[in-house]
């Protein structure tokens, strides 16, 4: 007999399997290195078939783009839901959303993977930028040749990275959240940049 709970249970089972495969891959990348880990290695460690792995993640690149892609997609969604929101309020909303919904295990594994494979971070950012081309926030797009504004964008991105590190290491507090937000507000006010600050330079 089919019940209303059936599809929900199946979806939850798929989500748990996907999470296990993702976490297994990130752990292996941290322990063995991204280049030295194969899809077959991930499948064996996750106790599934290679076909199951590629059914969820078609390539190794999909594992390392999961965390940055979900972050970028979420700020885009929040901006579309609140198109009139001020830049600093958007950042605050985005950060709170991340803290409320973060998978701490995934965040910690992603950071460990990144520390063990420095070049992978840049590769992931480039791939996320390619995949989200045309969907990113375009408001307040500053002159990319203005060095002062470039410095402001770099500083804001750096603060955002510290925030993400704090979340990944489970060290983010409300006080630090507000302090970092104040730093971004000061930089944004002085450099006249806003919503486009988190876009990767394409």
Order of alpha helices (4+ residues) and beta strands (2+ residues): alpha-alpha-alpha-alpha-alpha-alpha-alpha-alpha-alpha
